[in-house]
Amino acid sequence: MPLIGPQCAVPHREDLQPENMAKEEQIEMEGKVVETLPNTMFRVQLANGHVVTAHISGKMRKNYIRILTGDTVTVELTPYDLSKGRIIYRAR
């Protein structure tokens, strides 16, 4: 007789849906743009002194938000690669 329910080692189909899975936690940090690179990439110096390469998020690109050298920005980093990030906000 097959195992059904909590005794079964295979997870239920509804437990594998994207809304039930844990989303990876992003790290947000403040920084200052120190250099503009090709292909809308920027070199950003974070508040803790580290320098990361960051690109503009899609919503900022869609709304034509321009980023210049010297701007203060919020960068979103993934815990897997702390040398790359996404610029999600430009301070006024």
Secondary structure, 3 states (H helix, E strand, C coil): CCCCCCCCCCCCHHHHCHHHCCCCCCEEEEEEEEEEECCCEEEEEECCCCEEEEEECHHHHHCCCCCCCCCEEEEEEECCEEEEEEEEEECC
